[in-house]
């Protein structure tokens, strides 16, 4: 069983601060441009993957469930790509 830290799916600086261990030191460790860059990267993640990441950050889940979900996501994207290029 694993649990993703909530700050891994942070969509704002306030979300970073919500982490009870590292929240107080986020701004001391990272410059504001670094935080902005990290947030911009997270916002560029496709919504289907973001949904999975948020689910995994809610509580503990089996690692093999994460692996299976990622494999399913990859397969679905391949299937969609195949359909697009077949037409």
Backbone torsions as a table, in degrees:
resi	resn	phi	psi	omega
1	UNK	NA	136.8	177.4
2	UNK	-132.1	163.4	175.7
3	UNK	-141.4	128.1	176.7
4	UNK	-80.0	138.8	177.1
5	UNK	-66.0	140.4	-176.2
6	UNK	-60.7	-30.6	-178.6
7	UNK	-69.3	-14.4	177.3
8	UNK	-68.9	-19.6	177.3
9	UNK	-115.7	22.2	-178.8
10	UNK	-61.4	137.4	176.7
11	UNK	-117.0	9.6	176.3
12	UNK	-159.7	163.7	177.2
13	UNK	-61.7	-35.1	178.9
14	UNK	-63.0	-35.3	177.3
15	UNK	-65.9	-36.9	175.1
16	UNK	-60.0	-43.8	-177.2
17	UNK	-67.4	-17.2	-178.0
18	UNK	-67.8	-19.2	178.8
19	UNK	-66.4	123.2	-173.8
20	UNK	-71.0	-17.4	-179.9
21	UNK	-93.7	-51.1	-173.7
22	UNK	-102.7	-4.2	-173.7
23	UNK	-53.7	-40.3	-176.5
24	UNK	-72.8	-24.6	-174.7
25	UNK	-101.3	1.3	-176.5
26	UNK	-55.7	-51.8	-177.9
27	UNK	-72.5	-23.1	176.7
28	UNK	-74.6	-30.5	-177.2
29	UNK	-89.4	-38.9	-175.0
30	UNK	-109.6	138.4	172.4
31	UNK	-74.2	151.1	178.5
32	UNK	-51.9	-40.5	178.0
33	UNK	-63.0	-33.6	176.9
34	UNK	-65.9	-42.2	177.4
35	UNK	-62.8	-43.6	178.9
36	UNK	-62.3	-39.8	179.1
37	UNK	-64.7	-43.2	177.6
38	UNK	-62.9	-40.8	178.4
39	UNK	-66.7	-40.4	178.6
40	UNK	-62.9	-39.8	177.8
41	UNK	-62.6	-45.6	179.2
42	UNK	-61.5	-37.0	-179.2
43	UNK	-71.6	-17.4	178.9
44	UNK	-88.0	-6.9	179.6
45	UNK	-70.9	132.3	179.5
46	UNK	-55.4	147.4	-173.3
47	UNK	-61.6	-33.8	179.9
48	UNK	-65.3	-38.0	177.4
49	UNK	-74.3	-38.5	177.3
50	UNK	-59.4	-40.9	178.6
51	UNK	-59.8	-45.4	178.7
52	UNK	-62.8	-45.3	-179.8
53	UNK	-59.4	-42.4	179.2
54	UNK	-64.3	-39.7	177.6
55	UNK	-62.8	-43.2	-177.8
56	UNK	-69.7	-23.2	179.6
57	UNK	-83.5	-9.0	-178.4
58	UNK	-75.4	-31.3	-178.2
59	UNK	-167.8	-172.4	-179.9
60	UNK	-76.5	143.8	175.9
61	UNK	-146.8	152.4	-179.6
62	UNK	-63.9	137.2	179.8
63	UNK	-58.7	-37.6	-179.9
64	UNK	-67.2	-25.7	175.2
65	UNK	-68.5	-38.3	176.2
66	UNK	-64.7	-46.9	179.4
67	UNK	-59.8	-43.0	-179.4
68	UNK	-65.2	-43.3	179.2
69	UNK	-62.1	-41.6	178.7
70	UNK	-66.6	-41.0	177.0
71	UNK	-62.2	-42.7	177.9
72	UNK	-62.6	-40.9	179.3
73	UNK	-63.6	-44.9	178.3
74	UNK	-61.8	-45.4	179.4
75	UNK	-61.8	-41.4	179.6
76	UNK	-64.7	-39.8	178.8
77	UNK	-67.2	-40.5	176.9
78	UNK	-61.2	-44.0	-179.7
79	UNK	-61.4	-42.6	177.8
80	UNK	-64.9	-42.4	179.5
81	UNK	-64.2	-41.8	179.0
82	UNK	-60.7	-42.1	179.7
83	UNK	-65.0	-37.6	-179.8
84	UNK	-65.9	-42.5	-176.6
85	UNK	-81.8	-14.5	179.9
86	UNK	-78.7	-20.5	-177.8
87	UNK	-86.7	NA	NA
